[in-house]
Amino acid sequence: MGRVLLAAPRGFCAGVERAIVTVEEALKRFGPPVYVRKQIVHNTSVVGELTGRGAVFVDELDEVPDDALVVFSAHGVSPTVKEEADRRGLRTIDATCPLVTKVHKEATRLAEAGYEIVLIGHAEHEEVEGTLGEAPGRIHVVDPARPDEVTASGSGRVSWLSQTTLAVDETMRAVTELRGRFPQLADPPSDDICYASQNRQEAITRIAPECELVVVVGSANSSNSQRLVEVARNAGADAAYLVDRAADADEGWLRGVKTVGVSCGASVPERLVKELLGWLAARGYTDVEQVTLTEETLTFSLPPELRSTRNPG
């Protein structure tokens, strides 16, 4: 009989929960279609479910009809996107995670104070694109794995910010390298990496040394899910893989494996984890032990356009 170590916390964070409920409540209150710019969160199952209820996911606002309702995703948008929506008279609901909004505000304040900003993150990620738009002439994006490629001149004051879903260790290694080039590099007012990303990384770090295999449930475009796989490998797991759902798992991974670690990204429904546990149980891994690092209690209010629709009376 094989053993499963189930990491906790895992799954929906407060920002993801808020974003998904935002779309659900908008559909209830205003009826379909509700347009959503980009994926509301990076999970194919969630996007599929919301599509079935009447949400229409688009890449850009030019795909949204005039007078329609559009929701901005949890990853945030640049000011130019909001300006375009205003110019077209679109009705908008902003589901940006408040922790991402905090980074946007930090970028604006730093730019106004005359800083060059090094934004550690993945240039193609929507969150980075949105933050970059807050001060496009002042922000220089650098990949956390290649901090030596930063283009900031360093002729004046320089500060760093980060994408909220990065691996903590990788980010701090990048900061150390950046400080070698910019000795006076200023730190952000507070830690930018999301509490949920940190908690999930620490939880998987705890179980990985006991596991020959770690399986993380999450979609390929989910940055925080990808980081969990990297963290598991770095923490001592012999192998670690990302699967969108249980059907993507490979029985060959289980050869010689006594203990499997399981976790999931912050945008993954718990039912997908249960599917994976069922898949493992069918192959003899029936001894499941949850390893809990901490309890998460943080919640975020819905956008103001929807608050009156929740818990009436």
C-alpha positions in Angstrom: 0.0 0.0 0.0 1.4 3.4 -1.0 1.2 6.6 1.0 0.1 10.1 -0.1 1.2 13.3 1.7 -1.4 15.9 0.9 0.0 19.5 1.4 -2.1 22.2 3.0 -2.9 24.9 2.4 -3.5 24.3 -1.3 -6.1 25.5 -3.8 -8.1 28.7 -4.0 -6.5 31.7 -2.4 -8.6 34.8 -1.4 -7.9 36.6 -4.6 -8.9 33.7 -6.8 -12.0 33.1 -4.8 -13.0 36.8 -5.1 -12.4 36.7 -8.9 -14.4 33.6 -9.6 -17.3 34.8 -7.4 -17.2 38.1 -9.1 -18.0 36.5 -12.5 -20.6 34.2 -10.9 -22.4 37.1 -9.2 -22.2 39.3 -12.3 -23.9 36.5 -14.3 -26.6 36.2 -11.6 -27.2 39.9 -11.4 -26.8 41.1 -15.0 -27.4 37.8 -16.9 -25.2 36.4 -19.7 -23.2 37.2 -21.6 -20.6 38.6 -19.2 -17.4 39.3 -21.0 -14.1 38.6 -19.2 -10.8 40.0 -20.5 -8.2 37.2 -20.4 -8.8 34.1 -18.2 -10.3 35.2 -14.9 -7.8 32.9 -13.2 -5.3 30.5 -14.9 -7.2 27.3 -14.7 -8.8 25.5 -17.7 -11.5 23.8 -15.6 -12.7 27.1 -13.9 -12.7 28.8 -17.3 -14.7 26.0 -18.8 -17.3 26.0 -16.0 -17.8 29.7 -16.3 -18.1 29.6 -20.0 -20.9 27.1 -19.6 -22.7 29.6 -17.4 -22.5 32.4 -20.0 -19.1 34.0 -19.5 -17.3 34.9 -22.7 -13.5 35.1 -22.4 -11.7 37.5 -24.8 -8.1 38.5 -25.2 -8.7 42.2 -25.8 -11.5 44.7 -25.5 -11.9 45.1 -29.2 -13.7 41.7 -29.0 -16.3 43.1 -26.6 -19.5 44.6 -28.1 -20.4 48.2 -27.3 -22.5 48.6 -24.1 -21.5 45.2 -22.8 -20.3 44.3 -19.3 -16.7 43.3 -19.0 -14.8 41.9 -16.0 -11.1 42.5 -15.6 -9.2 39.3 -14.5 -7.5 38.7 -11.2 -4.1 39.4 -12.8 -4.9 43.1 -13.3 -4.8 45.4 -16.3 -2.8 48.4 -17.3 -4.3 52.0 -17.1 -4.5 52.0 -20.9 -7.0 49.1 -20.8 -9.2 50.9 -18.3 -9.0 54.1 -20.4 -10.0 52.2 -23.5 -13.0 50.7 -21.7 -14.0 54.2 -20.4 -13.6 55.7 -23.9 -15.9 53.0 -25.4 -18.5 53.4 -22.6 -18.1 49.7 -21.5 -19.5 48.7 -18.1 -16.6 47.3 -16.1 -16.1 45.3 -13.0 -12.5 45.0 -11.8 -11.7 41.6 -10.2 -8.0 42.4 -9.9 -6.6 40.7 -6.8 -6.0 43.3 -4.1 -2.4 42.0 -3.7 -1.8 42.7 -7.3 -3.4 46.2 -7.0 -0.9 46.8 -4.1 2.0 46.2 -6.5 0.5 48.6 -9.1 0.2 51.3 -6.5 3.8 50.7 -5.3 5.0 51.0 -8.9 3.1 54.3 -9.4 4.5 55.7 -6.1 8.1 54.7 -6.9 7.9 56.1 -10.4 6.5 59.4 -9.1 9.4 59.5 -6.6 11.9 59.3 -9.4 12.9 55.7 -9.1 13.8 53.3 -11.9 12.0 50.1 -11.1 13.2 46.6 -11.8 10.2 44.3 -12.0 11.2 40.7 -11.4 8.8 38.5 -13.3 7.8 36.8 -16.5 7.3 39.4 -19.3 4.6 37.4 -21.0 2.4 37.1 -17.9 -0.7 39.2 -17.7 0.1 40.4 -14.2 3.5 41.8 -15.3 2.0 43.4 -18.4 -0.5 45.2 -16.2 2.1 46.4 -13.7 4.4 47.5 -16.5 1.6 49.7 -17.8 1.5 51.8 -14.6 4.9 53.4 -15.5 6.1 52.1 -18.8 9.0 54.4 -19.1 10.3 53.7 -15.6 9.9 49.9 -15.2 12.3 47.3 -16.5 11.2 43.7 -16.5 13.8 41.0 -15.7 13.3 37.3 -15.6 14.0 35.9 -12.1 16.3 33.3 -13.6 18.3 35.9 -15.6 18.7 39.0 -13.4 22.0 39.8 -15.2 19.9 40.8 -18.3 18.3 43.8 -16.5 18.3 46.9 -18.7 18.0 49.5 -16.0 20.7 52.1 -16.2 21.1 52.6 -12.5 22.0 56.3 -13.1 19.6 57.3 -10.4 17.6 55.6 -7.6 16.6 52.0 -8.3 14.0 49.9 -6.5 12.7 46.4 -7.2 9.2 44.9 -7.3 8.1 41.4 -8.1 5.3 39.4 -9.7 3.2 38.1 -6.9 3.3 34.4 -7.9 7.0 33.8 -8.1 9.0 31.3 -6.0 10.3 33.1 -2.9 13.9 31.6 -3.0 14.3 32.3 -6.7 13.2 35.9 -6.3 15.5 36.6 -3.4 18.4 35.1 -5.3 17.6 37.5 -8.2 17.5 40.4 -5.7 20.9 39.5 -4.3 22.4 39.5 -7.9 20.7 42.8 -8.7 22.1 44.3 -5.5 25.6 43.4 -6.8 24.9 45.7 -9.8 22.9 48.3 -7.9 24.4 48.5 -4.3 21.8 51.1 -3.3 18.9 49.0 -4.6 15.8 49.9 -2.6 13.4 47.3 -1.3 9.6 47.6 -1.8 7.5 48.9 1.1 6.4 45.3 1.7 6.8 41.8 0.4 5.1 41.5 -3.0 5.0 37.7 -3.2 1.4 36.6 -2.4 0.9 35.1 1.0 -0.9 32.1 -0.6 2.0 31.5 -3.0 4.4 31.5 0.0 2.3 29.2 2.1 1.8 26.7 -0.7 5.6 26.7 -1.5 6.4 26.2 2.2 3.9 23.4 2.5 5.3 21.5 -0.5 8.8 22.2 0.8 7.8 20.4 4.0 6.6 17.2 2.3 8.9 17.0 -0.7 11.9 15.4 1.1 9.7 12.4 2.1 8.4 11.9 -1.4 9.8 10.1 -4.4 7.2 11.7 -6.5 5.2 15.0 -6.2 2.2 15.7 -8.4 0.9 19.3 -8.6 -2.6 19.9 -10.0 -2.6 23.1 -12.1 -2.8 24.4 -15.6 0.3 25.0 -17.6 -0.2 28.8 -17.8 -0.5 29.1 -14.0 2.7 30.7 -12.7 2.2 29.7 -9.1 1.5 26.1 -10.1 4.6 25.9 -12.1 6.6 27.3 -9.2 5.3 24.6 -6.9 6.8 22.0 -9.2 10.1 23.7 -9.2 10.0 24.1 -5.4 9.2 20.4 -5.0 12.2 19.4 -7.1 14.5 21.8 -5.3 13.3 20.6 -1.9 14.3 17.0 -2.5 11.5 15.2 -4.4 13.0 12.7 -6.9 10.5 13.8 -9.5 7.7 16.4 -9.7 5.1 16.9 -12.4 2.3 19.3 -13.2 -1.1 17.9 -14.4 -4.2 19.8 -15.4 -6.3 16.9 -14.0 -6.0 13.3 -12.9 -6.4 12.0 -16.5 -3.1 13.6 -17.4 -1.1 11.6 -14.8 1.1 8.8 -16.0 1.2 5.4 -14.3 4.8 5.1 -15.2 5.6 7.8 -12.7 4.6 5.4 -9.9 7.3 2.8 -10.5 9.3 2.2 -7.3 7.4 5.0 -5.6 6.3 4.5 -2.0 5.2 8.1 -1.1 3.5 10.6 -3.4 3.2 14.2 -2.5 0.1 16.1 -3.8 -0.7 19.8 -3.9 -2.3 22.2 -6.3 -2.0 25.8 -7.4 -4.0 28.7 -6.0 -6.5 28.7 -8.9 -7.4 25.0 -8.7 -10.8 23.7 -7.5 -10.5 21.1 -4.7 -12.6 18.6 -6.7 -9.6 18.2 -9.1 -7.4 17.3 -6.2 -10.0 14.7 -5.1 -10.0 13.3 -8.6 -6.2 12.8 -8.4 -6.5 11.2 -5.0 -9.0 8.8 -6.4 -6.7 8.0 -9.3 -3.9 7.3 -6.9 -6.2 5.2 -4.6 -7.1 3.0 -7.6 -3.4 2.3 -8.0 -2.8 1.4 -4.3 -2.0 4.7 -2.8 -4.8 4.7 -0.2 -3.0 5.9 2.9 -3.6 9.7 2.7 -2.1 12.0 5.3 -2.7 15.8 5.2 0.3 17.8 6.3 -0.9 21.3 7.3 1.5 24.2 7.5 -0.9 26.9 8.5 -4.6 27.9 8.3 -5.6 30.6 5.9 -8.4 32.9 7.0 -8.0 36.0 4.7 -10.9 37.0 2.6 -11.4 39.9 0.2 -14.6 41.9 -0.4 -16.2 41.7 -3.8 -15.9 44.7 -6.1 -18.3 47.5 -5.1 -20.6 46.9 -8.1 -21.5 43.5 -6.6 -21.4 43.9 -2.8 -25.1 44.6 -2.4 -25.9 41.3 -4.1 -24.3 39.1 -1.4 -26.2 38.1 1.7 -29.1 40.5 1.2 -30.8 41.7 4.4 
